[in-house]
Amino acid sequence: MTISPTVEVEGKTPAWKAFLRQLVRLPWTWRITLIYLTVMLFLPIAAMFLKASTEPPARFWAIATSPIALATYNVTFVTSIFAALLNGVFGTLIAWVLVRYDFPLKRLVDATVDLPFALPTSVAGLTLATVYSDNGWIGSLLAPLGIKVSFTRVGVAVAMIFISLPFVVRTVQPVLQEMEHEIEEAAWCLGASQGQTFWKVILPPLFPTILTGIALGFSRAVGEYGSTVIISSNTPYQDLIAPVLIFQRLEQYDYSGATVIGIVLLSISLVLLLAINFLQAWARRYDSR
């Protein structure tokens, strides 16, 4: 007896057919979302992994752990961590001032915090390199002290601090606005000082949000290219960052090498996204208590 190809054996539906049926039954909002994410996010990531898979494992490992690659990872991630932690402190302070105090030109200052979002990164790099050069407004003050900023690793840190600051401020600011002043007043009535109120009443519910802002700023700093490529000298083993190394590999038509380093950065970014989701879930659990 011949079985038609269209007849399902033993009543079992192939997995891909079941998936297509479920996809068709989804609301149109879900279908548009999945199509958009597939085209704009999933397919480019899959293409990157497929391109990297063309390299043998030994070759992949050799490229990913080459001395120049390890040096760029060190500059990129260590400097990004430093910039994110520094912004965690001063970004929280800025958010506190913007929420708790009224002063002239407050709206202008508040809008200026978002300037790194709107300013092209190449313009930001050119401006920072000029200001922090030996003849610049700030660089001329630091030069007599033996501190050189532009075209050094310090300049890379300055650029990363500049472009990642809004993430901390804008993450912490809404939480501060929603915090009830009555809790602080109750702590003061119970004899707590301002320092004790901050450390034991304000900081605990604010800390997960600060960590989330730090993680977002760190992720942004890791992928920064436009400003850092201008303010640094791009010298290997000194201030060369991974995104610039990827661009250099592309200029040399070493597409596989550029893809391998990109995969390393992508993998670390995915880990950071998981950490951010964990911190956000932690904050929600804390707020629900």
NUVO-279004 format. One record per residue: x, y, z of N, C-alpha, C in turn; residue in three letters. Coordinates in steps of 0.1 Angstrom, whole numbers, plus 5000, padded with zeros to 4 digits. Each point is the difference from the previous one (the first is absolute). Layout:
XYZXYZXYZALA;...
END
This chain:
500849885000499250125000500950125000MET;499750094991500850124998499450125009THR;500950065008499650115008500350134994ILE;499050094999500250134993500950085009SER;500950084994500950095008499350105008PRO;498750034996499350105008499349945012THR;499949875001499449945011500949995012VAL;499650045012500850005012500049865006GLU;501149955003500249865005499750005015VAL;499149915004499649985014499550125007GLU;499450094992499450125005501050105006GLY;501349984997501050105006500350114989LYS;499950125005500350124992501550045001THR;500750014989501450055000500150125008PRO;501250025007500250115008499950134993ALA;500550014987500050124993498650044996TRP;499149904997498750034997499250055012LYS;500349945011499350055012500450145003ALA;501350034998500550145003499450104990PHE;499849964987499450094991498550035003LEU;499349895005498650025004499950095011ARG;500949995010500050085012500350154996GLN;500950014990500450134996498850074993LEU;499349934992498950064992498950045010VAL;499849925011498950035010500450125009ARG;501250055000500450115008499450134996LEU;499750095009499550134996501050074991PRO;499450094992500950074990501150085006TRP;499850055012501050085007501249915003THR;499749875004501149905002500749974987TRP;499349984990500649964987500950124995ARG;499650125001500850114995501350015009ILE;499849985013501150015009501149894997THR;499549884998500949894997500850034987LEU;499250044989500650034987501150115002ILE;499650105007501050125001501249955008TYR;499949935011501149965008500949904992LEU;499349914992500849914992500850074989THR;499450104993500850064990501150105005VAL;499650075011501050105005500949955011MET;499749895006500949955011500549864999LEU;499049914999500449865000500849954988PHE;499650054988500849964988501450064999LEU;500250125004501450055000500949935010PRO;499449975012500849935010500349864995ILE;499049934994500249874994501150004989ALA;499950104992501050024989501450015005ALA;500150085011501350025007500649865005MET;499149935007500549875005500349904988PHE;499250004990500349924988501450034994LEU;500250134999501350054994501249955009LYS;499850025013501149965009500249845000ALA;498949934997500149855000500849954988SER;500250084990500849964989501549985004THR;500450065011501449985005500149875008GLU;501049924999500249885008500150055015PRO;499649915009500150045014501450055005PRO;501049934995501450045004500350144995ALA;499650034987500250134995499250115007ARG;498749965003499150095007500750045014PHE;500449905007500650035013501350084999TRP;500849974989501250084998499850144998ALA;498950034992499750144997499450075012ILE;499149935007499450065012500950035011ALA;501149925001500950015012501450054995THR;500150064988501350054996500450115009SER;501350035001500550115009499350134998PRO;499950044987499450134998498550005004ILE;499349894997498649995004499850015015ALA;500949925008499950015014500350145005LEU;500950074994500450135004498850104998ALA;499349984989498850084997498949975010THR;499849875003499049975010500350075014TYR;501350005003500450065013499650155000ASN;500450074989499750144999498550035000VAL;499349924992498550024998499349975013THR;500149895006499249965011500450065013PHE;501350015002500450065013499750155000VAL;500250064989499750154999498550025001THR;499249914994498650015000499449985014SER;500649915008499649975013500350125009ILE;501250064998500450125008499050124997PHE;499750024987499150114996498649975006ALA;499549884999498749975005499950025015ALA;501049955008500050025014500050155004LEU;500950074993500150145003498650074997LEU;499449974989498750054997498949965010ASN;500249885006499149955010499950095012GLY;501250065003500050095012499550144996VAL;500750054990499650144996498750014993PHE;499649904993498750004993498950005011GLY;500249925010499050005011499950135007THR;501250075002500050135006499350104991LEU;500250004987499350094991498549985000ILE;499649875000498649975001499450055013ALA;500749995011499550055013499850154999TRP;501050074995499950154999498850044991VAL;499849934989499050044991498649975006LEU;499949905008498749965006499750085013VAL;501050025008499750055014500250155001ARG;500550074990500350145001499450084989TYR;499650125002499650094990501050114999ASP;500450034988501050114998499950064986PHE;500550114998499950074987500649914988PRO;499350004989500449934988500049855003LEU;499249955009499949865003499649924987LYS;499050054993499649924988501150004990ARG;500850104999501150004990501049905004LEU;500349995013501049905004499449864998VAL;498849985003499349874999500149964985ASP;499750094991500049974986501549974995ALA;500950075006501449984996500549865003THR;499549945010500449875004499849904988VAL;499050024992499749924988500850034988ASP;500950105001500850044988500849894994LEU;500749925008500749884994499149914992PRO;498750005002499149914992499950064986PHE;499850145000499750064987501350044992ALA;501150035007501250044994500749894992LEU;500350024987500849894993501349975007PRO;500349875001501149975008501450054995THR;500050024986501250054994500250155005SER;498950075000500150145005500450005015VAL;499449915008500450005014501549975001ALA;500549904992501549975001500850124996GLY;499650074989500850114996500050115010LEU;498850025007500050115010500849965012THR;499949885005500849955011501550014997LEU;500449954988501450014997500550145000ALA;499250094995500450145000500150065014THR;499049985008499950055014501149955009VAL;500349864998501049945009501449994993TYR;500250074989501450004994500950085009SER;501350004997500950085008499850154999ASP;499350044989499750144999498650035002ASN;499249905004498650025002499750065014GLY;498750035002499650075012500349925013TRP;499749874999500349925012501449944999ILE;500449964988501349934999501150095003GLY;499950134997501150105004500250015015SER;498949975007500150015015500649875006LEU;499849894992500649875005501449984995LEU;500450064989501349984995501150035009ALA;500050115008501150035009500149905011PRO;498949925003500049905010500549874994LEU;500450004988500449874993498949914996GLY;498850055000498849914996499750034986ILE;500049904991499750014986498749924998LYS;499050064994498749944998499849954986VAL;500050104991499749974986501149914994SER;499549904992500949904994500749915010PHE;499349975011500549915010498849915004THR;500349915009498949915005499150085009ARG;500650115006499150095009499050074991VAL;500350034988499150064991498949914996GLY;500349874999499049904997499049995012VAL;500550015012499250005012499150125000ALA;500550114997499250135000498949984990VAL;500249954988499049984989498949915005ALA;500449895006499149905005499150065012MET;500650085008499250065011499050104994ILE;500450074990499150104994498849934993PHE;500249894993498949954992499149915009ILE;500549955011499249915009499450065012SER;500350135002499450075012498550005000LEU;499350044988498650015001499349875004PRO;500649884997499349885004499849995015PHE;501050035008499850005014499050105005VAL;500150124995499250115005498549974997VAL;499749964987498749984996499449875006ARG;500849915005499549885006499750035015THR;500850075006499850035015499050115002VAL;499950104991499150115002498549975002GLN;499449914992498649975002499749935014PRO;501049925004499849935013500150105011VAL;500950095000500150115010498750085000LEU;499450034989498850084999498849925007GLN;500049874999498949925006500249975015GLU;501250035005500249975014499250095009MET;499449955010499250085009500950075011GLU;499850135001500750085010499649965014HIS;498849955002499549975013500949895007GLU;500649914992500949905006501250065006ILE;500650104992501150075006499750085012GLU;498850075000499650075012499849925012GLU;499449884997499849905011501449965006ALA;501049984992501349965005500650115008ALA;499850134995500550115008499350015014TRP;498749985000499350005012500449905010CYS;500549894995500549895008501550025005LEU;500550114996501450045005501149974990GLY;499749954988501049974990500650134994ALA;501350004998500750124994499749994985SER;500550114993499850004985500849894994GLN;501349975005500849904995499449865002GLY;499449975012499449885003498749984992GLN;499350114997498849994992500349964986THR;501150064995500449974986500549854999PHE;500849965009500649864998499049895004TRP;499150035009499149895004498550014995LYS;499750124995498650024996499950024984VAL;500950094996499950044986500849914991ILE;501249975003500949924992499549864997LEU;499549925010499649864997499049994988PRO;498950075000499149994988500650064987PRO;500950095002500650074988501249924994LEU;500649915008501249934996499849924988PHE;499049924999499849924987499950084988PRO;499350125001499950094989501350064996THR;500850035010501450054997500849904993ILE;499949875004500749904993499649984986LEU;498750014998499449994986500650114992THR;500050125005500650114992501549984997GLY;500749955010501449974998500249904989ILE;499249895000500149904990499650054986ALA;499050084999499750064987501150094995LEU;500550085009501150094996501349924996GLY;500249895007501249924997499849944986PHE;498849954997499749944987500250114989SER;499550125003500250114990501450034997ARG;500850005011501450044999500849894992ALA;499649885002500749894993499950014985VAL;498850044995499850014986500350144994GLY;500550095008500350144995501249994990GLU;499850084989501050004989500350154996TYR;499050074997500250134993500850105008GLY;499750015013500850105008501449955004SER;500049875003501349945005501150004989THR;499549974988501049994989500750144997VAL;499350115004500650134998500950055011ILE;499549975012500750055012501249915004ILE;500149884995501149915003501050004988SER;501249955003501049994989499949874993SER;499149915004499749874994501349924998ASN;500950015010501349925000499849875007THR;500349894993499949865006500749995013PRO;499449935010500649975013500050135009TYR;499450114995500050125008498650055002GLN;499350054990498750055001499149954989ASP;500349904993499249944989498949925006LEU;498750034996498949935006499549904989ILE;499149915005499649894991499250044988ALA;499050105002499350044988500950064989PRO;501150075004500950054990500849894994VAL;500449905007500749894995499149924990LEU;498749995002499149944990500050084987ILE;500050135001500050094988501349984993PHE;501149995007501349984994500149874992GLN;499449905006500049874994499150004987ARG;499050085000499150014988500850084989LEU;500750105004500850074990501149914994GLU;500449905007501049904995499349894993GLN;498750004998499249904994500149875008TYR;500350015012500049885009498649995007ASP;499049964992498650005005499849895011TYR;500749894998499949895010500550055014SER;501250064999500650055012499250115007GLY;499450094992499150105006498849945006ALA;499449894993498849945005500349925013THR;501249945001500349935013500150095012VAL;500650124998500150095011498650065003ILE;499250024989498650055002499249895008GLY;500249884998499349895007500450015015ILE;501350025003500450015014499350125007VAL;499950124993499350115006498549975001LEU;499449944990498649965000499749915012LEU;500849905002499849905011500050075013SER;501050095002500050075013498850095002ILE;499650074989498850085000498849925004SER;499849884995498949915003500049975015LEU;501249975005500149985015499650125008VAL;500450124995499650125007498550024999LEU;499349964989498650024999499349915010LEU;500549875002499449915010500250065014LEU;501250065002500250065013499150125003ALA;499750084989499150115002498649955003ILE;499549904993498749945002499949955015ASN;501149945004500049955014499950115010PHE;500750114998499950115008498750075000LEU;499350004989498750064999499049915007GLN;500149874999499149915007500350015015ALA;501250025004500450025014499350135006TRP;500150114992499350125004498549995001ALA;499449924991498549985001499749925012ARG;500849905004499749925012500250095012ARG;500950095000500350095012498850095001TYR;499550064989498950095001498749945004ASP;499849874997498849935003499949975015SER;501150015008500049965014499350115008ARG;
END
